[in-house]
């Protein structure tokens, strides 16, 4: 199956606003598919500077989100 990659996907806290970074749904179903096939490929191709700009344009709702992404989803 071919996955269409969004050039600039919404961050997880926008796509799934009621979920936290440690939510179990990131490891199952549609949310896992989105995370692994849309968000992470996009995020991982960004340079550090681009990641910082992304955070400025889409501020995480709390430090936990920012810390989790930088630590676990790099």
N, CA, C and O of each residue as an XYZ file, in Angstrom:
296
protein
N       0.839     -1.175      0.000
C       0.000      0.000      0.000
C       0.885      1.240      0.000
O       1.829      1.332      0.785
N       0.594      2.162     -0.848
C       1.345      3.403     -0.928
C       0.742      4.424      0.036
O      -0.477      4.579      0.113
N       1.601      5.105      0.756
C       1.150      6.112      1.711
C       1.487      7.475      1.156
O       2.635      7.733      0.795
N       0.507      8.346      1.084
C       0.744      9.713      0.648
C       1.287     10.498      1.830
O       0.642     10.588      2.875
N       2.461     11.060      1.662
C       3.073     11.817      2.750
C       2.689     13.286      2.655
O       2.821     13.911      1.602
N       2.223     13.812      3.745
C       1.894     15.219      3.847
C       3.198     15.991      3.932
O       4.078     15.639      4.718
N       3.329     17.031      3.137
C       4.564     17.818      3.134
C       4.797     18.528      4.463
O       5.941     18.743      4.862
N       3.736     18.886      5.134
C       3.848     19.585      6.408
C       2.686     19.150      7.301
O       1.729     19.901      7.490
N       2.772     17.939      7.849
C       1.655     17.445      8.659
C       1.514     18.216      9.966
O       2.475     18.780     10.489
N       0.313     18.220     10.465
C       0.080     18.807     11.786
C       0.857     17.999     12.812
O       1.052     16.796     12.638
N       1.300     18.649     13.878
C       1.981     17.905     14.930
C       0.988     17.010     15.678
O      -0.223     17.217     15.599
N       1.504     16.026     16.394
C       0.615     15.094     17.094
C      -0.359     15.772     18.050
O      -1.491     15.310     18.195
N       0.054     16.858     18.708
C      -0.823     17.521     19.671
C      -1.944     18.301     18.978
O      -2.902     18.719     19.627
N      -1.826     18.496     17.676
C      -2.903     19.117     16.903
C      -3.774     18.022     16.284
O      -5.002     18.100     16.337
N      -3.149     17.019     15.708
C      -3.876     15.909     15.078
C      -4.707     15.133     16.111
O      -5.843     14.741     15.842
N      -4.127     14.923     17.281
C      -4.789     14.186     18.371
C      -4.744     15.051     19.631
O      -3.976     14.761     20.549
N      -5.553     16.104     19.687
C      -5.420     17.100     20.757
C      -5.690     16.607     22.171
O      -5.228     17.224     23.131
N      -6.411     15.533     22.322
C      -6.710     15.059     23.674
C      -5.766     13.947     24.127
O      -6.009     13.311     25.152
N      -4.697     13.710     23.377
C      -3.755     12.635     23.710
C      -2.435     13.209     24.214
O      -2.038     14.317     23.853
N      -1.776     12.437     25.046
C      -0.482     12.814     25.610
C       0.636     12.063     24.876
O       0.355     11.098     24.166
N       1.878     12.479     25.031
C       2.965     11.817     24.307
C       3.163     10.352     24.688
O       3.695      9.578     23.892
N       2.746      9.961     25.885
C       2.932      8.574     26.323
C       1.684      7.716     26.111
O       1.612      6.592     26.607
N       0.711      8.237     25.380
C      -0.538      7.544     25.105
C      -0.278      6.211     24.399
O       0.506      6.163     23.451
N      -0.910      5.151     24.839
C      -0.734      3.823     24.250
C      -1.203      3.705     22.815
O      -0.767      2.806     22.096
N      -2.081      4.591     22.387
C      -2.574      4.565     21.018
C      -1.520      4.843     19.966
O      -1.726      4.554     18.787
N      -0.384      5.405     20.384
C       0.712      5.622     19.431
C       1.294      4.296     18.965
O       2.087      4.256     18.024
N       0.901      3.214     19.626
C       1.438      1.897     19.285
C       0.360      0.954     18.752
O       0.514     -0.266     18.805
N      -0.744      1.532     18.234
C      -1.799      0.668     17.705
C      -2.727      1.448     16.777
O      -2.935      2.649     16.953
N      -3.268      0.763     15.811
C      -4.322      1.296     14.961
C      -3.941      2.475     14.091
O      -2.790      2.634     13.685
N      -4.943      3.298     13.817
C      -4.792      4.426     12.903
C      -3.774      5.440     13.405
O      -3.018      5.996     12.608
N      -3.740      5.691     14.703
C      -2.780      6.660     15.239
C      -1.346      6.163     15.095
O      -0.450      6.958     14.809
N      -1.111      4.884     15.284
C       0.231      4.330     15.075
C       0.628      4.463     13.608
O       1.749      4.858     13.290
N      -0.299      4.130     12.724
C      -0.026      4.237     11.289
C       0.344      5.679     10.925
O       1.318      5.913     10.211
N      -0.433      6.632     11.416
C      -0.144      8.041     11.143
C       1.220      8.436     11.699
O       2.010      9.085     11.013
N       1.497      8.046     12.941
C       2.771      8.389     13.564
C       3.949      7.831     12.769
O       4.900      8.554     12.472
N       3.884      6.544     12.425
C       5.013      5.885     11.768
C       5.158      6.233     10.290
O       6.269      6.215      9.759
N       4.060      6.546      9.627
C       4.114      6.736      8.182
C       3.956      8.180      7.716
O       4.225      8.492      6.556
N       3.527      9.049      8.604
C       3.354     10.454      8.232
C       4.243     11.353      9.097
O       5.135     12.037      8.596
N       3.981     11.337     10.392
C       4.675     12.275     11.283
C       6.184     12.007     11.394
O       6.990     12.898     11.123
N       6.565     10.796     11.787
C       7.993     10.535     12.010
C       8.846     10.726     10.764
O       9.913     11.332     10.866
N       8.436     10.242      9.585
C       9.264     10.512      8.398
C       9.436     12.011      8.145
O      10.523     12.460      7.779
N       8.374     12.777      8.337
C       8.468     14.231      8.189
C       9.422     14.818      9.220
O      10.352     15.547      8.873
N       9.188     14.496     10.495
C       9.969     15.078     11.586
C      11.448     14.717     11.474
O      12.315     15.568     11.674
N      11.732     13.472     11.159
C      13.110     12.998     11.138
C      13.918     13.562      9.980
O      15.148     13.540     10.026
N      13.270     14.058      8.959
C      14.018     14.654      7.848
C      14.365     16.119      8.108
O      15.162     16.703      7.374
N      13.777     16.715      9.139
C      14.067     18.108      9.462
C      15.420     18.253     10.145
O      15.830     17.391     10.923
N      16.100     19.338      9.850
C      17.329     19.666     10.570
C      16.954     20.173     11.956
O      15.783     20.445     12.221
N      17.924     20.301     12.832
C      17.653     20.842     14.167
C      17.040     22.232     14.084
O      16.108     22.553     14.822
N      17.561     23.045     13.194
C      17.036     24.401     13.018
C      15.596     24.359     12.534
O      14.759     25.125     13.010
N      15.304     23.481     11.602
C      13.935     23.341     11.104
C      12.998     22.825     12.190
O      11.837     23.229     12.255
N      13.493     21.942     13.033
C      12.675     21.453     14.146
C      12.352     22.589     15.109
O      11.220     22.705     15.578
N      13.339     23.421     15.404
C      13.101     24.558     16.299
C      12.073     25.517     15.688
O      11.201     26.029     16.390
N      12.180     25.753     14.385
C      11.216     26.613     13.695
C       9.832     25.989     13.740
O       8.840     26.694     13.927
N       9.752     24.676     13.571
C       8.461     23.990     13.647
C       7.836     24.186     15.017
O       6.641     24.465     15.124
N       8.650     24.040     16.080
C       8.139     24.262     17.442
C       7.661     25.704     17.629
O       6.686     25.945     18.340
N       8.332     26.649     17.003
C       7.904     28.051     17.099
C       6.569     28.257     16.384
O       5.716     29.009     16.857
N       6.392     27.589     15.250
C       5.160     27.728     14.470
C       4.000     26.922     15.057
O       2.840     27.312     14.926
N       4.313     25.813     15.696
C       3.309     24.925     16.309
C       3.743     24.619     17.745
O       4.177     23.502     18.028
N       3.633     25.579     18.641
C       4.118     25.351     20.011
C       3.408     24.175     20.683
O       2.180     24.092     20.679
N       4.197     23.274     21.257
C       3.583     22.170     21.999
C       2.781     22.727     23.179
O       3.124     23.780     23.717
N       1.727     22.035     23.580
C       0.897     22.532     24.677
C       1.586     22.501     26.036
O       1.140     23.151     26.982
N       2.681     21.738     26.128
C       3.418     21.664     27.392
C       4.835     21.163     27.127
O       5.135     20.672     26.039
N       5.698     21.291     28.124
C       7.094     20.863     27.979
C       7.212     19.360     27.781
O       8.159     18.883     27.155
N       6.255     18.619     28.313
C       6.293     17.169     28.194
C       6.298     16.745     26.722
O       7.049     15.848     26.338
N       5.467     17.385     25.900
C       5.428     17.073     24.477
C       6.780     17.353     23.827
O       7.335     16.493     23.143
N       7.296     18.532     24.039
C       8.575     18.929     23.424
C       9.690     17.982     23.858
O      10.451     17.498     23.020
N       9.793     17.717     25.142
C      10.843     16.831     25.661
C      10.714     15.424     25.093
O      11.711     14.803     24.724
N       9.490     14.927     25.023
C       9.271     13.573     24.517
C       9.686     13.459     23.050
O      10.365     12.508     22.664
N       9.283     14.411     22.255
C       9.637     14.367     20.832
C      11.143     14.434     20.649
O      11.705     13.663     19.870
N      11.795     15.327     21.343
C      13.251     15.465     21.184
C      14.012     14.261     21.717
O      15.083     13.926     21.210
N      13.468     13.612     22.730
C      14.157     12.464     23.327
C      13.843     11.146     22.619
O      14.741     10.328     22.421
N      12.586     10.930     22.236
C      12.163      9.626     21.748
C      11.841      9.554     20.264
O      11.939      8.481     19.669
N      11.466     10.652     19.661
C      11.007     10.602     18.266
C      11.972     11.306     17.336
O      11.540     11.962     16.389
N      13.232     11.190     17.574
C      14.230     11.859     16.737
C      14.661     11.032     15.555
O      15.497     11.472     14.766
